[in-house]
Amino acid sequence: MKKEASSVTGRKGMTVAPSPFNEVKLDLGVILTVGLVLLLVQGKALDSLLAQLLVLASYGLLGMLWIVVRTRRIMARLARDREQSSHGPQ
């Protein structure tokens, strides 16, 4: 089989096509992994169901806010770069 030039896998290991959102994808992976570990550990660490709910809900909200803020920053930077490149040096 012939490998296409637009393939997202490289020769050594797995690579991803260049994107400004790759950092957000990595953050999301870390947040989900830590959330899964927290889900498994909090049942043994906390006795109160209300405390467990508060820990998981607050972690979820903080993770969501982090992803939203990072995405909005990247979108603003991309819009600013696009605006500057369309005007160009005069």
C-alpha positions as CSV (number, residue, x, y, z in Angstrom):
1,M,0.0,0.0,0.0
2,K,1.2,3.4,-0.8
3,K,1.3,5.9,2.1
4,E,-0.4,9.3,1.4
5,A,1.5,12.5,2.0
6,S,-1.3,13.8,4.2
7,S,-1.0,10.8,6.6
8,V,-1.0,11.6,10.3
9,T,1.3,8.8,11.2
10,G,5.0,9.0,10.8
11,R,7.7,6.4,10.5
12,K,8.6,6.3,14.2
13,G,5.6,6.2,16.5
14,M,2.4,8.1,16.1
15,T,2.4,11.7,15.2
16,V,-0.4,14.2,14.7
17,A,-0.9,16.7,11.9
18,P,0.2,20.2,12.9
19,S,-2.6,22.1,14.5
20,P,-2.8,25.1,16.8
21,F,-5.2,23.0,19.0
22,N,-2.7,20.1,19.7
23,E,-1.9,21.7,23.1
24,V,-5.6,21.7,24.0
25,K,-5.9,18.1,22.9
26,L,-3.0,17.1,25.1
27,D,-4.6,19.1,28.0
28,L,-7.9,17.3,27.5
29,G,-6.1,13.9,27.5
30,V,-4.4,14.8,30.8
31,I,-7.6,16.1,32.4
32,L,-9.5,13.0,31.4
33,T,-6.8,10.7,32.7
34,V,-6.5,12.5,36.0
35,G,-10.3,12.5,36.2
36,L,-10.5,8.8,35.7
37,V,-7.9,8.2,38.4
38,L,-9.8,10.6,40.7
39,L,-13.0,8.7,40.0
40,L,-11.4,5.5,41.0
41,V,-9.7,6.8,44.2
42,Q,-12.3,9.2,45.6
43,G,-14.7,6.3,46.6
44,K,-12.0,4.9,48.9
45,A,-10.7,8.3,50.2
46,L,-14.0,10.0,51.0
47,D,-16.9,8.4,53.0
48,S,-19.5,11.1,52.3
49,L,-21.4,10.8,49.1
50,L,-21.9,14.6,49.1
51,A,-18.1,15.1,49.4
52,Q,-17.5,12.7,46.5
53,L,-20.0,14.6,44.4
54,L,-18.5,17.9,45.2
55,V,-15.0,16.7,44.4
56,L,-15.9,15.2,41.1
57,A,-18.2,18.1,40.1
58,S,-15.6,20.8,41.0
59,Y,-12.9,18.9,39.1
60,G,-15.1,18.6,36.1
61,L,-16.0,22.3,36.2
62,L,-12.4,23.4,36.6
63,G,-11.3,21.1,33.8
64,M,-14.1,22.4,31.5
65,L,-13.2,26.0,32.3
66,W,-9.5,25.3,31.6
67,I,-10.3,23.8,28.2
68,V,-12.7,26.7,27.3
69,V,-10.1,29.4,28.3
70,R,-7.3,27.7,26.4
71,T,-9.4,27.3,23.3
72,R,-10.6,30.9,23.4
73,R,-7.0,32.1,23.7
74,I,-6.0,30.1,20.7
75,M,-9.0,31.3,18.7
76,A,-8.2,34.9,19.6
77,R,-4.6,34.5,18.6
78,L,-5.5,32.9,15.3
79,A,-8.0,35.7,14.5
80,R,-5.4,38.3,15.4
81,D,-2.7,36.6,13.2
82,R,-5.2,36.4,10.3
83,E,-6.1,40.0,10.7
84,Q,-2.4,41.1,10.8
85,S,-1.5,39.0,7.8
86,S,-4.5,40.3,5.7
87,H,-3.4,43.9,6.4
88,G,0.3,43.2,5.9
89,P,3.1,45.7,6.2
90,Q,2.3,48.9,4.4
